[in-house]
Amino acid sequence: MNVPTLPAWPMLAAFALASLVLAATPGPGVVYIVTRTVAQGRRAGLASMTGVALGNLGNAMAASLGLAALLAVSTVAFDIVKYAGAAYLVYLGFKALRTSAPAPDAPGQAAPPLPRVVRDGFIVALLNPKTALFFAAFLPQFIDPAGSAIAQSALLGAAFVAIAACTDTGYVLAAGVAAPALGRLKGAASVGRYVTAAIYVGLGLFTAASGSRGTR
């Protein structure tokens, strides 16, 4: 059995550094995860991070198999996936808006079941065609032409997702530390509900209005 050829160590080091910088740069995915954490707690934030990571991994594998090339050349395919993701974000925003704020002396808003939170994060990330296009543009820069392009891009894509999961976990932990202080503010629950809904709807509108290039 042939072992897939990996890029040389200097190229792998450059890939790791570039991936770390890109993953740590806040984008719509980070905003989504932080919003979940502040609104529903650290466990929900970590569950959202897991879902987003799985969705990004799906996009990385799709890019390896050539789906990103299809999305890049087919306006119809790109728009279908893009608007489906945007609609789901807007749906999450209106869903958050319909949730009643707890009474002042009641516990904070209970997070939905964690499998549902993971599912939401997965769908939001998977239905972002710009992620697949990002992988299709970024990964080839670090592929050794002497080896299997598909195998290398799949391994590098998985490595990028793992790095991004680590940086996203850091954002979740930081948001989890800040959330209790925000929760003690008078009226924070009601305001937070509207802020959460506005962020989701805003992300959906941003996704719908954006072109084929964008951040993770």
Phi, psi and omega in degrees: 000128181282134177271129181303134178284129178259156176301162179294160184304317178300322179290323177294321178295319178295321178297315181297317180294314180297320180296319181297316180295314181294319182292326182282345179285121184299133176223189180304323179297317179294318179300317180299314182294316180296320179299315177300318183296312182295321185281326191230004174104167185295322180297318178294323178297316179293323177295320177297318178300319179297316179297317179297318179298318179294321177295318177296322178296320176299319177294322178296317179293322178297319178297321180296327182269359174101003179297324181298325178297321177296315180296328182288328185259342182253108179297321181296313181297316180298314183294322180300311181293318183297312183288331175296316177294319179296318180297323180292322177296317178297321177300317178297325179295313179291329177295319177294324182292328181281346181287126181290140176287143179290159176296154184304327182261010180265162177298165180296166182301127180288138178285150175294169179307140185302322176302325178291322178295317177299317179299315180300313179298321180297314182294316180301316182286319184293324182272031174245093185297338180295334178292315177297320178294323177299312180298320181296330180272326188275313188296321182301339180295342186240015182265134177279119182300340182284344183253184179286120181295320181295313181296317181294316181294325178294316180293317179293322177298317178296322179294319179297317180298321179296318178296317180296325178296324178293314180292322178295325176299321177299318177296320179297314181297319179294318179294325178295326177291321183282335186301315181300322179295321178293324181292336180280348179289140181298128179076010184295326182297314181292315180296318182299325179297316179290322178296315179301313179299318181296321180293315179299311180297319178298319177296320179296315179294322178298317180296318181292325185274341185283160180271207185276355179243144180177178182273168180297000000 
